[in-house]
């Protein structure tokens, strides 16, 4: 029988070993209540836990609900996502998309809804694990963007010690409030998933890289400062010359180094910034087109209209109406939740 305390659940499993000693898996797990409010969020937690499986221990331990329990011989299929950090020890993972894979220390194992899998530590070594189970519409969007995918279910994490602390913060929050599945907990789960994705992916794997609008890292410190100025102050009536003055360089030097680093002119970057800001305001506010032009940094409503036609091939008003039309429920189909 499991011995239960407020914060931990411990299993003691007897099995024959060379020394006939009693082995023990010691760990914690908790499965959270999920209601309609939690499910309406883009990401919600369904369970989480941590534990240490010593060498020679039976794995996985008994005591989990039937949906989550499995035997090595049969494997398992889950209806949700799960991320497992193996911080110490090593073992093996197997799924239909990957085949058998070695799991080294600092690995993240990602499990996917509907995908058969199984995993276990090396019986001579054991391992230490932390895990979360989660679901929601946003997680499927991440899958569509290929930020993680079943064919790469085992990835090496950068800075696994920091990642372990991130897992522990969520574990601590649930231990303190074991009956919650609140908005706050959903936000914590989103932050943790973001940390995991950042830790296991390279910049060229992410749509747009680690930066907002470009794939490459900025090497030139002058251009890094220029970009910060542009994206922070381009809503004002700044010209290329004013940006150069702020950076204490000539316009010619700024233009040359900017083009060498970014691949286009300073003015093109300023325009792209203002255009992106205007798109967001048109989609997310009811402000008039003239007000949007002013807040986005365009010199006039007409200047913004010309920029939209040149780059988006529609006027600002048409851009807004097309966006609103896309968001309307389609006739004959239930509205998307």
Legacy VTK file of the C-alpha trace (Angstrom):
# vtk DataFile Version 3.0
C-alpha trace
ASCII
DATASET POLYDATA
POINTS 337 float
0.000 0.000 0.000
1.300 3.520 -0.748
2.312 5.485 2.343
0.783 8.956 1.888
1.751 12.270 3.474
0.630 15.813 2.705
3.391 16.527 0.204
4.781 13.194 -0.934
3.656 9.767 -1.967
6.218 6.996 -1.441
6.147 3.487 -2.848
8.130 0.594 -1.452
8.490 -2.316 -3.872
10.242 -5.551 -2.981
12.043 -7.411 -5.730
14.909 -9.894 -5.899
18.371 -8.404 -6.292
21.920 -9.668 -6.040
22.079 -8.483 -2.426
18.426 -9.347 -1.620
18.105 -5.790 -0.294
14.818 -3.840 -0.263
14.712 -1.279 -3.077
12.527 1.808 -3.079
11.205 4.349 -5.571
10.597 7.600 -3.742
8.650 10.380 -5.373
5.667 12.688 -5.560
2.807 12.979 -8.027
-0.488 14.796 -8.228
-3.281 14.782 -10.805
-5.277 18.007 -10.983
-9.001 18.602 -11.372
-9.830 20.030 -14.788
-13.047 22.000 -15.215
-14.537 23.984 -18.100
-12.763 27.173 -17.015
-9.363 25.487 -17.055
-10.073 23.876 -20.424
-11.001 27.230 -21.969
-7.431 28.392 -21.517
-4.832 27.647 -24.150
-2.830 25.439 -21.794
-3.873 23.613 -18.630
-2.110 21.145 -16.357
-3.523 17.660 -15.836
-0.752 16.248 -13.630
2.834 16.563 -12.509
5.397 14.862 -10.334
9.019 14.085 -9.571
10.936 11.103 -8.289
14.118 9.120 -8.025
14.239 5.574 -9.402
17.318 3.840 -7.907
19.279 1.167 -9.733
17.541 -2.204 -9.716
14.101 -0.716 -9.011
10.918 -1.839 -10.755
9.831 0.877 -13.170
7.399 2.492 -13.517
6.229 2.390 -9.879
2.715 1.298 -9.031
0.078 3.654 -7.691
-0.715 5.889 -10.668
-4.290 6.001 -12.047
-4.973 3.441 -14.750
-4.821 6.021 -17.542
-1.208 6.847 -16.663
0.089 3.509 -15.398
1.839 1.193 -17.833
4.029 -1.884 -18.108
7.110 -2.064 -20.285
5.754 -5.039 -22.199
2.640 -3.148 -23.327
3.700 0.485 -23.335
1.127 3.250 -23.167
-0.903 5.822 -25.133
-1.885 9.123 -23.464
-4.695 11.548 -24.418
-2.493 14.569 -23.587
1.064 15.881 -23.721
3.739 15.138 -21.167
7.272 16.515 -20.714
9.781 14.608 -18.593
13.150 16.004 -17.513
15.767 13.345 -16.746
18.300 15.257 -14.677
20.438 12.312 -13.516
20.964 8.755 -14.718
20.093 7.359 -18.120
17.825 4.861 -19.813
15.862 4.137 -22.958
12.790 5.526 -24.725
10.787 3.936 -27.514
7.841 5.074 -29.638
6.459 4.242 -33.058
7.811 7.439 -34.719
11.295 7.234 -33.108
12.106 3.597 -32.528
14.390 2.938 -29.564
16.435 5.927 -28.354
19.050 6.398 -25.642
18.084 8.842 -22.875
21.086 10.611 -21.382
21.266 12.934 -18.349
19.754 16.343 -19.121
17.292 14.933 -21.657
13.703 16.054 -22.167
11.266 13.325 -23.189
8.104 14.706 -24.823
5.066 12.458 -25.081
2.266 13.205 -27.541
-1.487 12.485 -27.522
-2.352 9.240 -29.260
1.284 8.158 -29.772
2.327 4.776 -28.329
5.480 4.917 -26.206
7.412 3.379 -23.345
10.499 4.357 -21.376
12.516 3.262 -18.366
15.859 3.903 -16.660
18.853 1.617 -17.029
18.457 -0.964 -14.252
22.154 -0.611 -13.351
21.962 3.174 -12.972
18.401 4.428 -12.359
17.433 8.064 -12.941
15.890 11.208 -11.455
12.797 12.573 -13.194
10.483 15.580 -13.116
7.394 15.725 -15.309
4.237 17.612 -16.200
1.164 16.504 -18.149
-0.785 19.188 -19.990
-3.223 19.858 -22.785
-5.107 22.683 -24.488
-5.564 24.351 -27.864
-2.264 26.237 -27.655
-0.282 23.030 -27.250
-1.673 21.751 -30.542
-0.694 25.059 -32.140
2.887 24.505 -30.932
2.736 21.084 -32.555
1.537 22.630 -35.843
4.490 25.050 -35.705
6.835 22.074 -35.246
8.265 23.495 -32.030
8.238 19.885 -30.887
7.097 16.802 -32.742
6.842 13.012 -32.228
9.826 12.192 -34.455
12.091 14.106 -32.044
10.611 12.975 -28.744
13.965 12.917 -26.918
16.007 16.112 -26.965
19.049 17.261 -25.020
18.264 20.318 -22.895
20.533 23.310 -22.505
21.053 24.343 -18.856
19.164 21.372 -17.353
19.871 22.593 -13.800
17.968 25.838 -14.442
15.213 23.836 -16.111
14.966 21.575 -13.056
14.417 24.653 -10.894
11.635 25.782 -13.237
9.924 22.388 -12.830
10.385 22.611 -9.061
8.658 26.005 -8.884
5.508 24.566 -10.470
5.735 21.441 -8.300
6.002 23.626 -5.198
2.980 25.692 -6.260
0.827 22.583 -6.639
2.051 21.088 -3.370
1.000 24.285 -1.594
-2.433 24.326 -3.309
-3.161 20.734 -4.423
-6.810 21.292 -5.448
-6.243 24.219 -7.795
-6.270 24.422 -11.566
-6.440 28.172 -11.701
-5.583 30.777 -14.276
-2.384 31.398 -12.325
-1.392 27.742 -12.570
-2.136 27.755 -16.315
0.193 30.732 -16.721
2.885 28.919 -14.742
2.472 25.878 -16.977
2.787 28.051 -20.091
5.985 29.597 -18.736
7.448 26.166 -17.978
6.564 24.789 -21.422
8.136 27.887 -22.960
11.319 27.294 -20.955
11.450 23.680 -22.125
10.905 24.608 -25.792
13.599 27.289 -25.575
15.965 24.795 -23.948
15.596 22.062 -26.580
15.344 24.076 -29.806
17.854 26.050 -31.849
17.127 29.523 -33.191
16.737 28.274 -36.758
14.022 25.812 -35.635
11.749 28.563 -34.299
9.472 30.538 -36.653
11.335 33.848 -36.937
14.169 32.617 -34.728
14.522 33.831 -31.154
13.860 37.389 -32.350
10.623 39.097 -33.280
11.125 39.640 -37.024
14.499 38.169 -38.018
16.299 34.856 -37.864
19.935 35.838 -37.357
21.562 36.972 -34.145
22.792 40.566 -34.137
26.582 40.738 -33.808
27.296 44.453 -34.325
26.574 46.288 -31.022
25.815 49.525 -32.892
23.075 47.793 -34.878
21.704 46.158 -31.741
21.307 49.646 -30.240
19.812 50.937 -33.478
17.199 48.182 -33.521
16.287 48.904 -29.915
15.798 52.573 -30.756
13.740 51.795 -33.852
11.383 49.352 -32.176
11.019 51.552 -29.094
10.751 55.005 -30.676
9.604 54.594 -34.286
6.049 55.546 -33.274
7.473 59.078 -32.999
8.451 61.305 -35.937
11.990 59.931 -36.022
13.988 60.093 -39.243
17.041 58.039 -40.156
19.205 61.101 -39.445
17.744 61.460 -35.944
18.484 57.818 -35.202
22.071 58.359 -36.401
22.395 61.427 -34.168
21.112 59.434 -31.188
23.790 56.823 -31.843
26.548 59.427 -32.355
27.476 58.190 -35.838
27.052 59.588 -39.315
24.048 58.517 -41.341
26.364 56.976 -43.932
28.101 54.781 -41.301
24.764 53.734 -39.800
23.296 52.858 -43.188
26.354 50.863 -44.263
26.668 48.842 -41.061
22.909 48.328 -40.835
22.721 46.934 -44.361
25.777 44.705 -43.734
24.175 43.286 -40.568
20.465 43.169 -41.436
20.408 43.093 -45.237
18.184 46.118 -45.803
18.121 49.848 -45.080
17.305 51.628 -41.821
14.213 53.154 -43.416
12.959 49.701 -44.447
13.263 48.588 -40.795
11.446 51.685 -39.537
8.648 51.119 -42.046
8.375 47.418 -41.106
8.096 48.369 -37.448
5.356 50.920 -38.096
3.514 48.537 -40.415
3.530 45.701 -37.855
2.324 48.070 -35.143
-0.485 49.349 -37.384
-1.588 45.791 -38.245
-1.881 44.922 -34.583
-3.873 48.061 -33.773
-6.236 47.448 -36.700
-6.843 43.863 -35.561
-7.037 44.399 -31.830
-8.686 47.831 -31.374
-11.651 49.825 -32.655
-9.517 52.930 -33.229
-10.128 54.849 -36.413
-7.669 54.475 -39.281
-6.390 58.048 -38.781
-5.683 57.373 -35.091
-3.937 54.100 -35.948
-1.694 55.911 -38.424
-0.701 58.447 -35.776
-0.081 55.870 -33.025
1.914 53.613 -35.375
4.248 56.485 -36.289
3.187 57.253 -39.861
3.388 60.898 -40.927
-0.191 60.792 -42.246
-3.144 58.499 -42.919
-2.278 58.618 -46.613
1.325 57.544 -45.936
0.026 54.518 -44.033
-2.415 53.690 -46.843
0.382 53.755 -49.425
2.581 51.560 -47.216
-0.217 48.987 -46.805
-0.924 48.874 -50.534
2.775 48.442 -51.345
3.433 45.749 -48.744
0.105 44.036 -47.948
-1.668 44.817 -51.252
-4.804 46.095 -49.527
-5.787 49.349 -47.815
-5.790 49.574 -43.979
-9.603 49.559 -43.929
-9.753 46.479 -46.141
-7.087 44.789 -44.012
-9.259 45.293 -40.913
-12.476 44.130 -42.585
-10.771 41.020 -44.003
-9.438 40.194 -40.547
-12.870 40.575 -38.939
-14.435 38.434 -41.659
-11.950 35.636 -40.967
-12.941 35.646 -37.300
-16.685 35.254 -37.960
-18.163 31.767 -37.410
-18.755 30.012 -40.721
-22.358 29.247 -41.658
-23.251 25.623 -41.094
-20.379 25.078 -38.642
-20.341 25.465 -34.880
-18.265 28.443 -33.665
-14.782 27.523 -32.522
-14.319 27.601 -28.792
LINES 1 338
337 0 1 2 3 4 5 6 7 8 9 10 11 12 13 14 15 16 17 18 19 20 21 22 23 24 25 26 27 28 29 30 31 32 33 34 35 36 37 38 39 40 41 42 43 44 45 46 47 48 49 50 51 52 53 54 55 56 57 58 59 60 61 62 63 64 65 66 67 68 69 70 71 72 73 74 75 76 77 78 79 80 81 82 83 84 85 86 87 88 89 90 91 92 93 94 95 96 97 98 99 100 101 102 103 104 105 106 107 108 109 110 111 112 113 114 115 116 117 118 119 120 121 122 123 124 125 126 127 128 129 130 131 132 133 134 135 136 137 138 139 140 141 142 143 144 145 146 147 148 149 150 151 152 153 154 155 156 157 158 159 160 161 162 163 164 165 166 167 168 169 170 171 172 173 174 175 176 177 178 179 180 181 182 183 184 185 186 187 188 189 190 191 192 193 194 195 196 197 198 199 200 201 202 203 204 205 206 207 208 209 210 211 212 213 214 215 216 217 218 219 220 221 222 223 224 225 226 227 228 229 230 231 232 233 234 235 236 237 238 239 240 241 242 243 244 245 246 247 248 249 250 251 252 253 254 255 256 257 258 259 260 261 262 263 264 265 266 267 268 269 270 271 272 273 274 275 276 277 278 279 280 281 282 283 284 285 286 287 288 289 290 291 292 293 294 295 296 297 298 299 300 301 302 303 304 305 306 307 308 309 310 311 312 313 314 315 316 317 318 319 320 321 322 323 324 325 326 327 328 329 330 331 332 333 334 335 336
